[in-house]
Amino acid sequence: MNAAKPKGTMLGHPTGLFLLFTTELWERFSYYAMRAILVLYLVDQVSNQGGGGLGWTQADALSLYGTFTALVYLTPLFGGWLADNILGQRKSIYIGGALMAAGQFLLAAPHEWVPGSATMVFYIGLGTLIIGNGLFKPNISTMVGDLYEEGDHRRDGAFTIFYMGINLGAALSGFVVAWAYTNFGHSAIVDGKEVFINNWQAGFFCAGIGMILSLIIQFVFAQKLLGDIGTVPAAKLEKQKAAESGQVRKEPLTKIERDRIKVIMVMGLFTIIFWAGFEQAGGLMNLFTNDFTDRMIGGWEVPTTYFQSLNAIFIVLFAPVIASIWIRLGKNEPNSPVKFALGLVLLGIGFLFMIGAVLQMDGDASAKSSMWWLVGAYFFHTMGELCLSPIGLSMVTKLAPLRIASLMMGAWFLFIAAANFVAGVVGSMIGHSGAKEEQLANAMSIFAGIAIVAAISGVVLYFLADKLVDWMHGAEGGPHTEEEALTEEIAITAEHEAIRR
């Protein structure tokens, strides 16, 4: 969007793309490392011997988790406005990244450093993270687009490369954070028994280091590799251009535009249902993995956070496969609402695996279910996500009238924020009781409830699909060649990942 473009290419793309790739890789590593251990830290036993958690109930932990992730999607609305109108993208990234690093290090503060104030410091750390995320999240992916002139065919491929960085960072996080909290933990005698106390603060510290790396890379190389991109508030430039061309005028919405907005609103409601189920991954399913899953392979116990990396790994492996399937179907390729409906059904199938895990335990809370139930659940949830990714944000850009596109994008973020809040409320139905039998029974009800709601919603949306397509008034269209179609399909998935994650 800015006039001064950097020179130099790598693998046919501007070198600035690989700077943004690396910056986002470490930022996503930082965020997902923290996300992987957040609820585990909250519910872990309180320890006065270093390490340990805050000793919350699972219900309280999941409720807070839902509120936190909802705010993570809400604050980018304000951060994007600040970047567009006041700060510019580059400054927003620096400020947001610094705040996120500070938030991670506040979470990493050992309890003995803040006696009697651990919870206060924890809340300050989370709040700082949320604000920093709001400034950082909406700007990196925008700068990727700004590297290319309008109509540049390389833009789609750029987002594909970029999303590989996102998912690589997310995948690494679960493994590295597990190494940190286990290797820096220690054994201690609690109530006359020897127990191993995880050092969650070491995990948060690793997340902070990831954010520092992201900041350093951006600060050192940005001017050289990005030129002036992101230095001038984009909205100011757009408003100036519009004013100079005399395009600033208010026009009423046409019937076609109103119909297209209806599609966004209807799909937004189904979006809440999908992500409210999907986001159990970092909350309820994370706790189920920790408490009720047999994670032993021989004499080695698979760390809980390893399972948080499955989604990112599956996306990297199967996104090209799913995109190829759609293209090979040709004229038989399902429309966007039908793909979305399929995503909901696949989400429901994923929760059937979680039901299977509970049934395997046969009501015995001291028993353990096979980890393969979880692998199956995460696989089908990821397949559902990949069916949705051509919809979401890309649908908003196709359907929203240009003059209110930002407003509609903001509304879409509100749907996702609401979904995360609902996810916390649903997960908190696990109950406040510490009785494992009650938790297991409640988990069964939650998994079954999500599976039923997702399946019914998918069926309802399937029967609404034709009407929704009519309301789109031809907005769904595709490239002419199979190669172009495949590139665009993967790029849509990539751009969705870049912004949603």
N, C-alpha and C positions, 0 to 999 in steps of 0.2 A: 504493500500500500504506500510505502514511502518511496521517494524518487531514487535515492542513492542505493544501488544494489551492489553487494560485494562481488568481487571477481574470483575466479578459480573454481575448478570443479573436481569432484572425486566420484568415480564410478558413474559419470555422466550427470551428477547432481551438484548443486552449489555446495561448497565445503561447509557452509553454515548449517546445512541439514545435519551433518554428523556431529557438529557441536551441540545442536538442540537434541539430537538423539541421545548423546551421552549425558547431557544435563538432565533430561527427563528420566533416563534410566536410573540415575542415582537418587533423584527425587522420589520416584515411585518405589525404589528399594526402601527408602527411608519411611515412607508412609505405610507400606504394606508390612514392613518389619514391626512397626508399632501396632498396626491393626491386628496382626497375628497373635500378639500376646496381651492385648488390652484386657479382654474379659478374663483371661487366665490369671493375670496379675490381680484383678479386682477380687476374684473369688478365692485366691490362694490364702492359706492360713497366715495369720499375723505372726511375725517372728521378731523377737528382740535381739536376735543373734546375727543380724545382717541378712539381707535377702528376704524372701517371703513376700506376701502381698498385703492387701488391705482387709481381707476377711469379710467381704460383702456377701450377701446372699446372691444366688444366681439370678433371681428375678430382678434385683436392684442393678446388678451388673449389666444385664441385657437391656434393661430400660435405659440406662445411661449410654450404652453402646449405640442404641437406636437414635437417641437424641444427638449424640456426637456426629454420627454419620449423616444424619439429616442436615445438620448445620454445615457439614463439609460440602454439601451440594447447594446450600442456600447462600453462603457467603460469596461464592464466585460471582453472583449477580451484582453485588456491590463492588467487589474487586475489579470486575470487568468494566464497570462504569467509571471507577477511579482511573483505571489504566487508559481508557478511551478519552476521557475528558480532562484529566489533570496530570497524572504521573507519566503516562507513556508505558508501554509494555516492559521495556528494559528495566526501568526503575522499580516497577511493580514486582518484577521477578526478584530483584536484589532485596527489596524490603521484605517481601513475602517469604523468600528463602531464609533470610536471617531470622525472622520470627519463628519459622518452622523449626529451624535448628535449635533456637533458644527453648522452644516448647519441648522438644525431645530431651534436651539436657535437663530441663526442670523435672520431667518425668523420671530421669535417670538419677536424680539426687537421692543418695542413700538415706534411709529413714533416720539413721542416727545423726545425720547432719541437721535434720530439722525435727528434733524431738517434739512430739505433741502437735506438729504442724504438717505432717505428711499429706493429709487429705487436702489441706489448703494449697500446698505447693502443687499437688496433683491437678487440682481444678485450674490453677493459674496456667500450668503447663498445657492442659487441654485447650483452654481458651486461646492461648497464644498460638497453638497449632492451627486452630480453626481460622483465626484471623489471617495468619500467614498463608494458609491454603487458599483462602479467598482471593488473595492478591496474586499467588503464583499460578494456580490451576488454569484459569481461563486464557492465559497469555502465551504459553509456550506453543500450543498447537496453532494459535492464530499466526504466530511468527513463521511457522513452517509454511503456511499458505502464502505469506508475504514474500517469501524467497522467490516466488515464481510470478511471471507476468500473467495477466488474464489470458486464459486459453492455452497456456503451456501444458502440453500433454504429459510432462514429467511430474506434474503435481500429484496425480493419483499414486504413482510409484513412490513418491516421497512419503506419503502417509503410510504406505505399506512398510517401508523401512523404519519409519518413526515408531509405529506400533510394535515392531519387533523389539525395539529398545524398551518400551513400556513394559511389555510382558517378560522380557529378560530380567528387568529390575524386580518385577513382582515375584518371579519365580525364584530368584536368588535369595530374596528376603527371608523366606521361611526356613531355608537351610542355614543361613548365616546367623539369624537370630537364635535358632535352636543351639547352635554351637556356643553362642555367647552365654545364654542363661544357664546352660548345663555345665559348661567348663568352668565358669566362675561361681558356681554354686558350691555348697558344702554340706556335709553330713552333720547332724546335731541331734541331741537327745531332747525330745519333746514328749512330755507326759510319760516319762520312763521308757520311751521307745526311740530307737534310732531312725530318723527320717532324713531324706535328702531335701534340702531347701534350695529351690531354684533362685538364681540371682536375676530377677526380671530387670533390675536397673541396668545390668550389663547389656541386656537386649535393647532397652531404650537408648543406651549410650551408642550402640552400633548404629541405630537408626539416625541418631544425631550426626555421627561421622559421615553417613551416607549423604545427608543433607549438606554438610560442609563441603564434601567433594563436589556436589552438584554446583554449589555457589562458586567455589574456586575456579572450576572449569569455565563457567559462564563469565566470570569476572575477567579472567586472564585472556580469553580468546574472543570474546564477543565483538569488540570493535574491529578486530582484524578480519574475522570470518563473516560477520553479519552486516558490516558497514553501518549505515544509519537506521537499519530496520529496528523498529521498536523504540526509537528515541523520541519520536514526536507523537503526542496523543492522536490516535487514528480518527476518532470522531470529529475532532476539531478540523482536520484536513477535509473530511467528507462534507462537513457542514459548510466550509468555505467554498468548496467546489460546487455544491448544490446551490448556494446563494449566488455565486457568480454566473451560473447557468440558468438561474431563475426557476429552478425546479422545486423550490420550497413552497408548497401549497397543500392545503388540506383537501382531501377528496373523500367522499363517502365510500364505504365498502360496496362493491358490486355483489350480485347474487352469487357469482362463481366464487368470489373471495370468501363470502360468508359460508358457503358450503365447504370450502377447503378448511376453514377454521373449525367447522364442526368436526371434521375428520381428526384434526389435531386434538381436540378436546375429548372425543370418544376414545381415541387410541391412548390418550393420557391416562384415562381411568383404568384401562387394562394394563398400562405400564405400572401403575401402583401395585396391582395384584402380582405381576411377575416379579418385580424387584423386591417386594415385601417378602416373598418366598425365597428368592435367590440370595438375598442378603443375610439369611440365617447362617450362611457359610462362616462368617466371622464371629457369629454370636452363639446361637444354640447348638449348631452342628460342631462348632469348635469345642464347646464344653462337653458334648456327647463323645467326641473323639477322645478327649482327655480322661473322662470318667468311666465310660462304658465300653471302650473299644480295646480289643486285644491287639496291641501294637508290637508284639514280640515277633522277631525273625531270628530263630535260633536263640542265642543268648543276648541279642541286642534289641532294645526297645526303640521303635521309630518315634522320634519326637513329634509331639502334637502338631507343631507348626509346619512340619513337612507337608501335611495335607492341604495347608493353605496355598501351597504353590501349584497344586494340581490344576486349578482353573487356568492359570497363565500358561502352563505347559500344554494343556489340551488345546488352548486357543492357537498357539503357535503351530502345533501339529496339524490341526484339523480345519483351520480357517480356509486355507487354499482348497482343501477337499470339498468342503461345503459349497464354496464359491463355484468350483468346477461342476458340481452336481447341478446347481441352478442353471448354469450356462448350457450344459449338455441336454437339459430338458427342453431347451428351445422354446417353442410356442406353448409347450405344456408347463412352463415354469409357473408356479403359483404366484398370485399377486401379493402385495405387501401385507394386507390384513390376514390372508391365509397363512403366510409365513409366521406372522405374529401369533396366530392361533396355534400353529404347530409348536411354537416355542413354549407356549403355556402348557400344552399337553406334555411336552418333554420335561418340563419342570415337574409336573405331577408324577411322571414316571420316575424321576429322580427320587422323589420322596417315597415312592413305593419301596425303593431300596432301603431307605431309613426305617420304614415300617418293618421290613424284613429283618433289619438289625435288631430291633426291639423284640420281635417275635422269637428270634433265635435265643434270646436271654430267658424266655418263658417266665417272665415276671420275677426272675431272681436278680436283684440288683447287685449281688456279689459276683455274678457271672460276667463274661465279656463277650461282645459280638465280634465277628470277623471284620478286619479292616477292609476287606474287599467290598463290603456293602457300601462303605464310604466312597471308595474309588468309583463304584458304579454310579452312586448319587452325583458325585462331582462331574463325572463324564456326561451324564444326561442333562445336568444343569448347564454345562458349557455348550452342549449341542443346542439347547434351547436358546441360550444367549446368542449363538451364532445365527440362529434363525431370526432373531429380533434385530440384529445389528444393521441390516439394510434398511430398517424402519427408522425409529428413534429420531435422532437429531437430523439425519439426512432427509427424513420426511418433512421435518419442519422447514428446512431450507427450500424444499421443493414447493410446499403448499402455502407458506406464510406470504401474504402480500409484502412486497419489498419495503414499503414505508413503515411497517410494524414488525419487521422480521426480528429485531432485537427483543421486542416485547414478547413475541411468541416463543423465542428461544428461552427467555426468562421463565415463561409459564411452564415450558417443558422441564426446566431445572426444578421448578416447584413440585412438579409431579414426582420427580425422582427423590427430592428431599422428603416429600410426604411418604413415599414408599419406604424409605429408610426409617422414618419415625414409626410407621406401622409395623415394620419388621421388629423393632425393639419392643413394642407393645405386645406383639404376638409371642415373641421369644420369652418375655417376662412371665407369661402364663405358666412357665415351668414351676412357679410357686416360690414362696419365701421359706418353706420348710427345708431343713437340711436332710430330711429322710430320703434316702436314695430310691426306695420303692415308690414313693409319691412322685419324685422327679421323673422316674422312668415311665410311670403311668401317664403323667402330664405330657411328657415328650411324645409318647405314642399318639395322644389326642391331637397335639399340635401338628405332627407330621401328617397324620391322616386328614386333618382339617385342611391343611395347605394343599395336599394332593387332590382332594375333592373339589375345592374352590378353583384350583388351577385348571383341572380338567373341564369342569362345567363352564368356566370362563372361556376356555379355548373353543368349546362347542358353540357357545353363544356368538363369539366373534366370527367363527367360521360362517354362520348363517347371516351375519351382518355384512360380510365381506363385499358382496356385490353392491349393496347400497353405498358402502363407503367408497368403493371404486368409482361409482357414479358421481358422488360428491367431489371426487378429485378432479373431475372434468379434464381428463387426459394428462394429468401431471406426471403419471407414471409413463416413462419412456426409456428406451435403452439405446446403447451404441449399436453401430451397424455390424461390425465384425465380431467374431467369437473372441478374438484376442483382446479387442477393446473392451468387450463386455466382461471378460474375466478380470482384467486389470481394474476396471471400475468397481466390480463387485468386491474385490479384496480391499480396494482403497476405501470403500464405504465402511466396511468392517473396521478398517484401521482408524478412520477418522472418528467413528463412534467410540472405539476404545480410547483414543487419545483424549477425548473430552469427558467421557463418562468416568473413566478411571482417575 
